[in-house]
Amino acid sequence: MRIAVTSKSGTEVDQHFGHARRFLIYDYRSHNPEQIGEVEVEKYCSFDPDHPFRHRQFDAIVEAIKDCKAVVTAMIGELPQMELEKVGIRPVITSGPILDALKLAHDSVCGGQCKGKIQPAQDCPHL
């Protein structure tokens, strides 16, 4: 399963979805999740007090992370969260070490079918 992560540090989930200029892309297929890429995007947040939905920026982010089943982020607005869910990307809000967050994201998408373990692809429909 591919998972996108917002991170300033590269080791922690420590960034708001709307402030991210990059998403780290991880493959959660093996016992050692591996960063397989990084995509740069125009940040979604404009710091506008009315905070309108920014379709162009959001659509570009979705295009950049479209192969991901989840996006792990420290914070996300309600509307972007709902829109991600509509396109089949599960937002997972957490902070802390990326490796812990990846497991949380997998388990969130998997819904317990893997009993919280990384298992071979035949045992998990999301890998």
C-alpha positions as CSV (number, residue, x, y, z in Angstrom):
1,M,0.0,0.0,0.0
2,R,1.2,3.5,-0.8
3,I,0.9,6.2,1.8
4,A,1.6,9.9,1.5
5,V,3.1,11.7,4.5
6,T,3.4,15.4,5.3
7,S,6.6,16.1,7.1
8,K,9.0,19.0,7.5
9,S,11.7,17.0,9.3
10,G,11.6,13.9,7.1
11,T,11.3,11.7,10.2
12,E,8.2,12.9,12.0
13,V,4.6,13.6,10.9
14,D,4.8,17.3,11.8
15,Q,3.1,19.3,9.1
16,H,-0.5,20.5,8.3
17,F,-1.9,19.2,5.0
18,G,-2.5,22.7,3.7
19,H,1.0,23.9,4.5
20,A,2.8,21.0,2.8
21,R,4.9,21.8,-0.3
22,R,5.9,18.1,-0.6
23,F,4.6,14.7,0.3
24,L,6.8,11.8,1.1
25,I,5.6,8.6,-0.5
26,Y,6.0,5.3,1.3
27,D,5.5,1.7,0.2
28,Y,4.0,-0.3,3.1
29,R,4.3,-3.7,1.4
30,S,7.1,-5.3,3.4
31,H,8.2,-5.6,7.0
32,N,10.4,-2.5,6.4
33,P,8.3,0.3,5.0
34,E,10.3,2.2,2.5
35,Q,10.2,5.7,1.2
36,I,9.9,5.3,-2.6
37,G,9.5,8.9,-3.6
38,E,8.7,12.5,-2.9
39,V,6.3,14.8,-4.8
40,E,6.4,18.6,-4.7
41,V,3.2,20.5,-4.8
42,E,1.9,24.0,-4.5
43,K,0.7,24.3,-0.9
44,Y,-3.1,24.2,-0.5
45,C,-3.5,26.8,2.2
46,S,-3.6,30.5,1.2
47,F,-4.0,31.9,4.8
48,D,-7.2,33.6,3.6
49,P,-9.5,34.2,6.6
50,D,-12.5,33.1,4.5
51,H,-10.5,29.9,3.6
52,P,-12.3,29.1,0.3
53,F,-11.8,25.7,-1.2
54,R,-8.9,25.9,-3.6
55,H,-9.9,23.4,-6.3
56,R,-6.8,23.9,-8.5
57,Q,-4.3,23.3,-5.7
58,F,-6.3,20.5,-4.2
59,D,-6.7,18.7,-7.6
60,A,-3.0,19.0,-8.2
61,I,-2.2,17.4,-4.8
62,V,-4.7,14.6,-5.5
63,E,-3.0,14.0,-8.9
64,A,0.4,13.9,-7.2
65,I,-0.7,11.3,-4.5
66,K,-3.4,9.5,-6.5
67,D,-1.7,6.1,-6.1
68,C,-1.8,6.4,-2.3
69,K,-4.5,4.8,-0.2
70,A,-3.9,7.2,2.7
71,V,-2.3,10.5,3.5
72,V,-0.9,11.0,7.0
73,T,-0.8,14.5,8.3
74,A,-0.6,16.4,11.5
75,M,-3.7,18.5,10.7
76,I,-6.2,18.9,7.8
77,G,-9.3,21.1,7.3
78,E,-12.7,19.5,7.3
79,L,-13.4,20.2,3.6
80,P,-10.1,18.9,2.2
81,Q,-10.6,15.8,4.5
82,M,-14.0,15.1,3.0
83,E,-12.8,15.7,-0.5
84,L,-9.9,13.3,0.0
85,E,-12.3,10.6,1.2
86,K,-14.5,11.2,-1.9
87,V,-11.6,10.3,-4.2
88,G,-10.7,7.2,-2.1
89,I,-7.7,8.6,-0.1
90,R,-8.1,8.1,3.7
91,P,-6.8,11.1,5.7
92,V,-5.1,9.9,8.9
93,I,-4.5,12.7,11.4
94,T,-1.6,12.0,13.8
95,S,1.8,13.3,14.8
96,G,5.1,11.6,15.8
97,P,7.5,9.2,14.1
98,I,6.6,8.4,10.5
99,L,7.1,4.7,10.9
100,D,4.4,4.6,13.7
101,A,2.1,6.7,11.6
102,L,2.5,4.4,8.6
103,K,1.3,1.5,10.7
104,L,-1.6,3.5,11.9
105,A,-2.5,4.5,8.4
106,H,-2.3,0.9,7.1
107,D,-4.5,-0.3,10.0
108,S,-7.0,2.5,9.4
109,V,-7.4,1.6,5.7
110,C,-7.3,-2.1,6.4
111,G,-10.0,-1.9,9.1
112,G,-8.3,-4.7,11.2
113,Q,-8.4,-7.3,8.4
114,C,-4.6,-7.8,9.0
115,K,-5.0,-7.8,12.7
116,G,-2.5,-4.9,12.9
117,K,0.3,-6.7,11.3
118,I,2.1,-6.3,8.0
119,Q,1.3,-9.5,6.1
120,P,1.8,-10.8,2.6
121,A,-0.3,-9.3,0.0
122,Q,-2.7,-12.2,-0.2
123,D,-3.7,-11.6,3.4
124,C,-4.5,-7.9,3.0
125,P,-6.6,-6.5,0.2
126,H,-4.9,-3.1,0.7
127,L,-1.3,-4.1,0.0
